[in-house]
Amino acid sequence: MGSLNRITQQPGVMGGKACIRGMRVTVGMVVGQIGAGHSVDEILADYPYLEREDIMQALRYAAWRAEEREVMLTTP
């Protein structure tokens, strides 16, 4: 997976949720906008302080999190 240097998590910002560059814009909000049918260009117009790479990294981060699996390990 490529670098996710634009995705930040800080306990004092949005309750520790994954955000874009420390701003109060969560990955979930960006992904939700895409899921609701908004285009990247529409999101960029609505949130002019975001950049295209912010949205691409939010999508990559969400995809990575969706693929996470918890594996139960047995103890010897």
Secondary structure, 3 states (H helix, E strand, C coil): CCCCCCEECCCCCHHHCCEECCCCCEHHHHHHHHHCCCCHHHHHHHCCCCCHHHHHHHHHHHHHHHHCCCCCCCCC
